[in-house]
């Protein structure tokens, strides 16, 4: 009996050793696996914002032709209207350009368009086109402006009033070869008539 008990004790001891070694080995593997997983997750987390930023930047990139067209329109607004260089206007339009101005009519040819814009700038020498929005697609650019100034000269047949003006405008430009070939000018003519004292619409307080 003592020998049998001793043999059983030896077997039990060996089983314990095997289990301990196996558990230790598996624990090490699990720990290693967790460490590797944590490192990978950490790397992905760190790279995540950069990757997202790059994707966003790529998504927000606009075609080169759209950026170039917007640059031309902004230069036109700054040079001709904001800086009051009416004599520069014709240079921004193609020779056969058309300027569509609603009830004012359609003006054809860069020389004629330049003449009209020169007259507008001369009539409102402190004219200021405050840019509210600009966006482009294909060969077209759209701008939204709030225009202010003082009418000191004849404006589209309206005698000088010396009064302050303010009107909203949404203008669509079509470009070809780096110049404006078409412009659709949607100016709030009712506001202009009101501010010059020419006509007050029933809905204006």
C-alpha positions in Angstrom: 0.0 0.0 0.0 2.7 2.5 0.8 4.4 1.8 -2.5 1.1 2.2 -4.3 0.5 5.5 -2.6 4.0 6.7 -3.5 3.4 5.9 -7.1 0.1 7.7 -7.1 1.8 10.7 -5.6 4.5 10.7 -8.3 1.9 10.6 -11.0 -0.1 13.4 -9.4 3.1 15.5 -9.1 3.9 15.0 -12.8 0.4 15.8 -13.9 0.6 19.0 -11.9 3.9 19.9 -13.5 2.6 19.2 -17.0 -0.5 21.3 -16.4 1.5 24.1 -14.9 3.9 24.2 -17.9 1.0 24.0 -20.4 -0.8 26.8 -18.7 2.3 28.9 -18.5 3.0 28.3 -22.2 -0.6 29.1 -23.3 -0.7 32.2 -21.0 2.5 33.5 -22.7 1.0 32.9 -26.1 -2.2 34.6 -25.1 -0.3 37.6 -23.6 1.9 37.8 -26.7 -1.2 37.7 -28.9 -2.9 40.4 -26.9 0.2 42.6 -27.1 0.4 42.2 -30.9 -3.3 42.9 -31.3 -3.0 46.0 -29.1 0.0 47.2 -31.1 -1.9 46.8 -34.4 -5.0 48.5 -33.0 -2.9 51.3 -31.6 -1.3 51.8 -35.0 -4.6 51.8 -36.8 -6.0 54.3 -34.3 -3.0 56.6 -34.8 -3.2 56.3 -38.5 -7.0 56.7 -38.6 -7.2 60.5 -38.4 -4.5 61.0 -40.9 -6.1 58.6 -43.3 -9.4 60.3 -42.9 -7.9 63.7 -43.3 -6.2 62.6 -46.5 -9.4 61.1 -47.8 -11.3 64.3 -46.9 -8.6 66.5 -48.5 -8.8 64.4 -51.7 -12.6 64.6 -51.7 -12.5 68.4 -51.3 -9.9 68.9 -54.1 -11.6 70.7 -56.9 -10.5 70.3 -60.6 -7.8 72.6 -61.8 -10.0 74.2 -64.4 -12.6 75.1 -61.8 -10.0 76.6 -59.5 -8.6 78.6 -62.4 -12.0 79.9 -63.5 -12.8 81.0 -59.9 -9.5 82.8 -59.8 -10.5 84.7 -63.0 -13.9 85.7 -61.7 -12.4 86.8 -58.3 -9.8 88.9 -60.1 -12.5 90.5 -62.2 -14.6 91.4 -59.2 -11.6 92.8 -57.4 -10.1 94.7 -60.2 -13.1 96.1 -62.1 -15.7 96.5 -59.3 -13.9 96.7 -56.0 -10.9 98.7 -57.3 -13.1 100.7 -59.7 -11.1 100.0 -62.9 -14.0 100.0 -65.3 -11.6 100.4 -68.2 -10.2 97.0 -67.4 -13.5 95.2 -67.8 -13.3 94.4 -71.5 -10.1 92.4 -71.0 -11.8 89.8 -68.8 -14.4 88.9 -71.5 -14.0 87.1 -74.9 -14.6 89.3 -77.9 -18.0 87.8 -78.6 -19.1 87.6 -74.9 -22.7 88.1 -73.9 -23.8 89.9 -70.7 -27.4 88.9 -69.8 -28.9 91.5 -67.5 -32.6 90.6 -67.3 -34.9 93.6 -68.1 -31.9 95.7 -68.8 -31.2 93.5 -71.8 -28.4 91.4 -73.3 -25.2 93.2 -74.2 -22.9 91.6 -76.8 -19.2 92.0 -77.3 -16.5 92.7 -74.7 -16.1 96.3 -75.7 -19.8 97.0 -75.1 -19.8 95.1 -71.9 -16.8 97.1 -70.8 -18.6 100.3 -71.6 -21.6 99.5 -69.4 -19.5 98.3 -66.5 -17.3 101.4 -66.7 -20.5 103.5 -66.5 -21.7 101.6 -63.5 -18.4 102.1 -61.7 -18.4 105.8 -62.6 -21.9 106.3 -61.3 -21.1 104.5 -58.0 -17.5 105.4 -57.4 -17.4 103.8 -53.9 -19.1 100.6 -55.1 -18.2 97.6 -53.0 -19.1 94.0 -54.0 -19.0 92.0 -50.7 -18.6 88.3 -51.7 -21.0 86.0 -49.8 -20.5 82.7 -51.7 -18.6 81.3 -54.7 -18.6 77.9 -56.2 -17.8 76.4 -59.5 -18.6 73.4 -61.7 -17.3 72.5 -65.1 -16.8 75.8 -67.0 -19.2 77.8 -64.8 -18.7 79.9 -61.7 -21.5 81.3 -59.5 -21.1 84.1 -57.0 -23.5 85.7 -54.5 -22.8 89.3 -53.6 -24.1 92.2 -51.5 -23.3 95.4 -53.4 -23.2 98.8 -51.6 -22.2 102.3 -52.7 -23.4 105.8 -53.3 -25.0 106.9 -56.5 -23.2 110.1 -57.6 -23.7 109.7 -61.3 -26.2 108.5 -64.0 -26.9 104.8 -63.4 -28.7 103.0 -66.2 -30.6 106.1 -67.1 -31.4 107.0 -63.5 -30.1 110.6 -62.7 -27.6 111.0 -59.8 -29.4 110.9 -56.5 -26.5 111.1 -54.0 -28.2 108.3 -52.1 -26.7 105.2 -50.6 -27.4 101.9 -52.5 -27.6 98.3 -51.4 -28.7 95.3 -53.4 -28.2 91.6 -53.6 -26.8 89.9 -56.7 -26.4 86.3 -57.9 -24.2 86.1 -61.0 -23.4 83.1 -63.2 -20.2 83.2 -65.2 -19.3 80.9 -68.1 -15.7 80.8 -69.1 -13.7 79.8 -72.1 -10.0 79.9 -72.5 -9.5 81.8 -69.3 -12.0 84.5 -70.1 -15.7 85.2 -69.4 -17.8 84.2 -72.4 -21.2 84.6 -70.8 -22.5 86.3 -67.7 -26.1 86.1 -66.3 -26.4 89.0 -63.9 -29.3 88.6 -61.5 -29.3 92.0 -59.7 -32.1 93.1 -57.3 -33.2 95.9 -59.6 -36.2 96.7 -57.4 -33.8 97.5 -54.5 -31.8 99.8 -56.9 -35.0 101.6 -58.0 -36.0 102.0 -54.4 -32.7 103.3 -53.1 -32.3 105.8 -55.9 -35.8 107.1 -55.1 -37.1 106.1 -58.6 -39.7 103.6 -57.6 -40.9 102.0 -54.3 -42.5 98.6 -54.6 -45.7 98.0 -52.5 -43.9 95.3 -50.5 -41.1 97.5 -49.3 -41.8 99.1 -45.9 
